Amino acid sequence: MPEKFVDPYGRDVNYLRLSVTEQCNLSCFYCRSNPLECGKKGGKALLGVEEIKSIAEVAVGLGITRIRLTGGEPLIRFDIIDIVKALSAIPGLNDLSLTTNGILLEKMAFKLAAAGLGRVNISLDSLDEANFKNITNGGKLQSTLQGIENSLKAGLIPLKINMVLLKGINDHEIENFLTLTINKELDVRFIEYMPTQGPKKWSNYFLPLQSVVKIAEKIAPLENVPGEHGGGPAQYFRLKGARGKVGLISPLSRHFCHSCNRLRITPDGKIKPCLFSSDEIDLSDSLSSKEKIKEGFYEALKKKPDPQKTAVNPADRVRQYQSKRTMSQIGG
């Protein structure tokens, strides 16, 4: 049994978000610096299956028990099933999940489950065909909806829908997303828009999640429910009588830095200790040595920021954002 992997501020770091590509088959306008560029050309060299496996094995040996595969869109990798098989076989890894836009789940959900994937989070910012197409620059909503149904059938649960709330873009759909939880056993999580494209765009689209609570209270009485097993950023409640839950993820208006339990691996092999920080530890010259990979993880652990220095006002928190990469380059 590995010792706990604890940062200088006493946080048990047991969760790794591992991005396998910055490329995507959608081009959501708020995600990419150039919304018309889907990232299918160029880009830095990606980690191979064996390199991903080595990083994951070292991480689990240090005390990581949860790994989430992210992107870009991880399912566009031709070898994603091999990646899932390799990671699901690691002793001590208790939770292997994946974040996706869901388009390819229609064909891949059962294969992923058979390979050892435990569950999926599906990014979905609109339930209206025209609005979905507008947000994603051409995506087809029905593909994602069918991916959700097939994931439920394949047992990739608990299934979570992640909706980035965008003022003036999809905030009129809050009630429709809330009612998804009534008859289906899934979680709908509303996420505050992050300042990944600068403070000007952020101020145009940012909306505090308290607006979600106000609308939910008009639908049904609210019941508080426990948070995620193993911790997580979402605060959960349930519409009375509903099968699913509603989650609120508020990195700006109500940050969760004091309980942050994660590190991130970028698709080109760098460890990011914090999403808001520009700090990165480059593993590209260390991938042939597990001992050097371990040293990289310990260096990243030391660079986890002091939660006491996190601003509590959203605008002040935005000014603390120092990362030079888009979310697709980091891993969502």
C-alpha positions as CSV (number, residue, x, y, z in Angstrom):
1,M,0.0,0.0,0.0
2,P,1.6,3.3,-1.1
3,E,1.9,6.2,1.3
4,K,-0.4,9.1,0.8
5,F,0.8,11.7,-1.7
6,V,0.5,14.9,0.3
7,D,1.4,18.4,-0.8
8,P,3.0,21.1,1.4
9,Y,-0.4,22.3,2.5
10,G,-1.7,18.9,3.7
11,R,-3.8,18.0,0.7
12,D,-4.0,14.4,-0.2
13,V,-3.3,14.3,-4.0
14,N,-5.0,11.1,-5.3
15,Y,-6.4,12.2,-8.6
16,L,-4.7,12.5,-12.0
17,R,-6.3,14.1,-15.1
18,L,-4.4,12.7,-18.0
19,S,-4.9,14.3,-21.4
20,V,-4.2,12.1,-24.4
21,T,-4.7,14.7,-27.2
22,E,-5.4,18.4,-27.7
23,Q,-7.2,17.7,-31.0
24,C,-11.0,17.6,-31.1
25,N,-13.8,16.8,-33.5
26,L,-15.7,19.9,-32.4
27,S,-14.6,23.5,-32.2
28,C,-16.5,25.1,-29.4
29,F,-16.1,28.9,-29.6
30,Y,-15.2,29.3,-25.9
31,C,-12.7,26.5,-25.7
32,R,-10.2,27.3,-28.4
33,S,-8.2,30.5,-29.1
34,N,-9.2,30.1,-32.8
35,P,-12.7,28.6,-32.8
36,L,-12.5,27.6,-36.5
37,E,-9.3,25.5,-36.0
38,C,-10.2,22.0,-34.7
39,G,-6.6,21.2,-34.0
40,K,-6.4,18.4,-36.5
41,K,-3.1,19.6,-38.0
42,G,0.2,20.3,-36.3
43,G,0.5,20.2,-32.6
44,K,3.1,18.7,-30.4
45,A,4.0,15.0,-30.2
46,L,1.6,13.0,-28.2
47,L,2.4,10.5,-25.5
48,G,2.3,6.9,-26.7
49,V,0.5,4.1,-25.0
50,E,3.5,2.8,-23.2
51,E,4.5,6.3,-22.0
52,I,1.0,6.9,-20.7
53,K,1.1,3.5,-19.0
54,S,4.4,4.3,-17.4
55,I,3.2,7.7,-16.1
56,A,0.1,6.1,-14.7
57,E,1.9,3.2,-13.0
58,V,4.3,5.7,-11.3
59,A,1.3,7.9,-10.2
60,V,-0.6,4.9,-8.8
61,G,2.6,3.8,-7.0
62,L,2.8,7.2,-5.3
63,G,-0.9,7.1,-4.1
64,I,-3.0,8.2,-7.1
65,T,-6.2,6.1,-7.0
66,R,-8.3,7.9,-9.7
67,I,-7.3,8.7,-13.3
68,R,-9.5,10.6,-15.8
69,L,-8.6,10.6,-19.5
70,T,-9.2,13.9,-21.1
71,G,-8.5,16.0,-24.2
72,G,-9.4,17.7,-26.6
73,E,-11.5,14.7,-27.5
74,P,-9.8,11.5,-26.2
75,L,-12.0,9.2,-28.4
76,I,-10.5,10.5,-31.6
77,R,-7.2,8.7,-30.8
78,F,-7.1,5.5,-32.8
79,D,-5.5,3.7,-29.9
80,I,-7.8,4.9,-27.1
81,I,-9.1,1.3,-26.4
82,D,-5.4,0.2,-26.0
83,I,-4.9,3.1,-23.5
84,V,-8.0,2.1,-21.5
85,K,-6.9,-1.5,-21.4
86,A,-3.4,-0.7,-20.3
87,L,-4.6,1.6,-17.5
88,S,-7.5,-0.5,-16.3
89,A,-5.0,-3.3,-15.6
90,I,-2.9,-1.3,-13.1
91,P,-3.3,-2.7,-9.6
92,G,-4.4,-0.1,-7.1
93,L,-6.2,2.1,-9.6
94,N,-9.7,2.2,-8.2
95,D,-11.4,4.6,-10.7
96,L,-10.7,5.0,-14.4
97,S,-13.0,7.5,-16.2
98,L,-13.0,9.6,-19.3
99,T,-14.3,13.0,-20.4
100,T,-15.8,13.3,-23.9
101,N,-18.2,15.3,-26.0
102,G,-20.0,12.0,-26.5
103,I,-20.2,12.1,-30.3
104,L,-18.2,8.8,-30.7
105,L,-19.8,7.1,-27.8
106,E,-22.6,5.9,-30.0
107,K,-20.2,3.4,-31.6
108,M,-17.6,3.1,-28.8
109,A,-19.5,2.9,-25.4
110,F,-19.6,-0.9,-25.2
111,K,-16.0,-1.3,-26.4
112,L,-14.8,1.1,-23.8
113,A,-16.7,-0.6,-21.0
114,A,-15.3,-4.0,-22.2
115,A,-11.8,-2.5,-22.1
116,G,-12.2,-1.6,-18.5
117,L,-13.4,2.0,-18.5
118,G,-15.6,2.7,-15.4
119,R,-17.6,5.8,-16.3
120,V,-17.8,8.9,-18.5
121,N,-18.4,12.6,-18.2
122,I,-20.1,14.0,-21.3
123,S,-19.7,17.7,-22.2
124,L,-23.0,19.1,-23.4
125,D,-23.7,22.8,-23.5
126,S,-27.1,22.9,-25.2
127,L,-30.1,20.7,-25.7
128,D,-31.3,22.7,-28.7
129,E,-30.1,21.6,-32.1
130,A,-29.5,25.1,-33.5
131,N,-27.8,26.4,-30.3
132,F,-25.6,23.3,-30.1
133,K,-24.5,23.8,-33.7
134,N,-23.7,27.4,-32.9
135,I,-21.7,26.7,-29.8
136,T,-19.7,23.8,-31.3
137,N,-19.3,25.4,-34.8
138,G,-21.2,22.7,-36.6
139,G,-21.7,19.8,-34.2
140,K,-24.8,17.5,-34.4
141,L,-26.7,17.2,-31.1
142,Q,-28.3,13.9,-31.9
143,S,-24.9,12.2,-32.0
144,T,-24.2,13.2,-28.4
145,L,-27.7,12.3,-27.2
146,Q,-27.3,8.8,-28.6
147,G,-23.9,8.6,-27.0
148,I,-25.5,9.3,-23.7
149,E,-28.1,6.6,-24.2
150,N,-25.5,4.0,-25.2
151,S,-23.3,4.9,-22.3
152,L,-26.1,4.2,-19.9
153,K,-26.8,0.9,-21.6
154,A,-23.1,0.0,-21.4
155,G,-23.0,0.6,-17.7
156,L,-20.6,3.6,-17.8
157,I,-22.1,5.0,-14.7
158,P,-22.5,7.2,-12.8
159,L,-22.8,9.2,-16.0
160,K,-22.3,12.9,-15.6
161,I,-23.4,15.7,-18.0
162,N,-21.1,18.8,-17.8
163,M,-22.7,22.0,-19.0
164,V,-20.5,25.2,-19.1
165,L,-22.9,28.0,-18.3
166,L,-22.6,30.9,-20.8
167,K,-24.5,34.2,-20.2
168,G,-26.6,35.0,-23.2
169,I,-25.8,31.8,-24.9
170,N,-27.3,28.9,-23.0
171,D,-28.5,30.3,-19.7
172,H,-32.1,30.1,-21.1
173,E,-31.7,26.3,-21.1
174,I,-31.0,25.8,-17.4
175,E,-34.5,24.4,-16.7
176,N,-34.2,21.9,-19.5
177,F,-30.9,20.6,-18.2
178,L,-32.3,20.4,-14.6
179,T,-35.3,18.3,-15.7
180,L,-32.9,15.8,-17.3
181,T,-32.3,14.5,-13.8
182,I,-35.9,13.8,-13.0
183,N,-36.4,10.5,-15.0
184,K,-32.8,9.4,-15.7
185,E,-30.2,8.2,-13.3
186,L,-27.5,10.8,-14.3
187,D,-25.9,13.8,-12.8
188,V,-26.1,17.2,-14.5
189,R,-23.3,19.5,-13.5
190,F,-23.2,23.2,-14.2
191,I,-19.7,24.7,-14.5
192,E,-18.7,28.4,-14.3
193,Y,-17.0,29.7,-17.4
194,M,-13.2,30.0,-16.9
195,P,-11.0,32.9,-18.1
196,T,-9.0,30.7,-20.5
197,Q,-9.3,33.3,-23.3
198,G,-8.7,36.4,-21.2
199,P,-10.7,38.6,-18.9
200,K,-12.6,40.5,-21.6
201,K,-14.3,37.3,-23.0
202,W,-14.7,36.0,-19.5
203,S,-16.8,39.0,-18.4
204,N,-19.0,38.7,-21.5
205,Y,-20.0,35.2,-20.7
206,F,-19.6,34.6,-16.9
207,L,-22.6,33.9,-14.8
208,P,-22.5,32.8,-11.2
209,L,-24.2,29.5,-10.5
210,Q,-26.6,30.8,-7.9
211,S,-28.9,31.5,-10.9
212,V,-29.1,27.7,-11.3
213,V,-30.3,27.3,-7.7
214,K,-33.0,29.9,-8.1
215,I,-34.4,28.2,-11.2
216,A,-34.2,24.8,-9.6
217,E,-36.2,26.0,-6.6
218,K,-39.1,26.9,-8.9
219,I,-39.3,23.3,-10.2
220,A,-39.3,21.4,-7.0
221,P,-38.0,21.5,-3.4
222,L,-34.3,20.9,-3.2
223,E,-32.6,18.1,-1.2
224,N,-28.9,18.2,-0.3
225,V,-27.1,15.1,-1.2
226,P,-23.5,13.9,-0.3
227,G,-20.7,14.8,-2.6
228,E,-18.7,12.5,-4.8
229,H,-16.9,9.5,-3.3
230,G,-13.2,10.4,-3.0
231,G,-13.9,14.1,-3.1
232,G,-14.6,16.4,-6.0
233,P,-15.3,20.0,-6.8
234,A,-19.1,19.8,-7.2
235,Q,-21.7,20.7,-4.6
236,Y,-24.7,18.4,-5.2
237,F,-28.4,18.7,-4.6
238,R,-31.5,16.8,-5.9
239,L,-34.9,17.9,-7.1
240,K,-37.2,16.2,-4.8
241,G,-38.3,12.9,-6.3
242,A,-35.7,13.0,-9.1
243,R,-33.6,10.0,-9.9
244,G,-30.4,12.0,-10.7
245,K,-28.5,14.8,-9.1
246,V,-27.5,18.4,-9.9
247,G,-24.0,19.5,-9.3
248,L,-22.5,23.0,-9.2
249,I,-18.8,23.5,-10.0
250,S,-17.8,27.1,-9.1
251,P,-14.0,27.6,-9.6
252,L,-14.4,31.4,-9.4
253,S,-17.3,32.4,-7.2
254,R,-16.7,29.6,-4.7
255,H,-13.4,28.1,-5.3
256,F,-12.3,24.7,-3.9
257,C,-8.6,25.1,-3.8
258,H,-8.4,24.1,-0.1
259,S,-9.5,20.6,-1.1
260,C,-7.8,20.3,-4.5
261,N,-6.6,16.7,-4.8
262,R,-5.4,16.7,-8.4
263,L,-2.5,17.0,-10.8
264,R,-2.8,17.2,-14.6
265,I,-0.7,15.7,-17.4
266,T,-0.8,17.6,-20.8
267,P,-0.9,15.6,-24.0
268,D,2.8,16.5,-24.7
269,G,3.9,15.1,-21.3
270,K,4.0,18.0,-18.9
271,I,2.7,18.0,-15.3
272,K,0.6,21.0,-14.4
273,P,0.3,21.4,-10.6
274,C,-2.6,23.9,-10.9
275,L,-4.9,24.9,-13.7
276,F,-4.5,28.6,-12.9
277,S,-0.7,28.5,-12.7
278,S,1.9,28.7,-15.5
279,D,4.1,26.2,-13.7
280,E,4.8,23.0,-15.7
281,I,7.2,20.1,-15.1
282,D,8.4,18.6,-18.4
283,L,8.6,14.8,-18.4
284,S,9.6,14.5,-22.1
285,D,13.2,13.6,-21.3
286,S,12.2,11.4,-18.3
287,L,9.8,8.9,-19.9
288,S,12.3,6.1,-20.2
289,S,12.9,6.1,-16.5
290,K,10.2,5.6,-13.9
291,E,12.5,7.0,-11.3
292,K,12.8,10.3,-13.2
293,I,9.0,10.3,-13.7
294,K,8.6,9.9,-10.0
295,E,11.0,12.9,-9.4
296,G,8.8,14.9,-11.7
297,F,5.7,14.1,-9.7
298,Y,7.4,15.1,-6.5
299,E,8.5,18.4,-8.0
300,A,4.9,19.1,-9.2
301,L,3.6,18.2,-5.7
302,K,5.9,20.9,-4.2
303,K,4.5,23.5,-6.7
304,K,0.9,23.1,-5.7
305,P,-0.2,26.6,-4.7
306,D,-1.0,27.9,-1.3
307,P,-4.9,27.8,-1.0
308,Q,-4.8,30.6,1.4
309,K,-3.7,32.9,-1.4
310,T,-6.6,32.2,-3.6
311,A,-8.8,35.2,-4.2
312,V,-12.5,34.8,-3.2
313,N,-13.9,37.4,-5.5
314,P,-14.5,36.1,-9.1
315,A,-12.9,39.1,-10.8
316,D,-9.9,39.0,-8.5
317,R,-9.6,35.2,-9.2
318,V,-9.6,35.9,-12.9
319,R,-6.6,38.2,-12.4
320,Q,-4.8,35.3,-10.8
321,Y,-5.1,33.1,-13.9
322,Q,-1.6,32.7,-15.3
323,S,-1.8,29.7,-17.6
324,K,-0.6,30.3,-21.1
325,R,-2.5,27.4,-22.6
326,T,-6.1,26.9,-23.8
327,M,-8.1,24.2,-22.0
328,S,-7.8,21.9,-25.0
329,Q,-4.0,22.1,-24.7
330,I,-4.1,21.4,-21.0
331,G,-6.8,18.8,-20.8
332,G,-10.4,19.7,-19.7
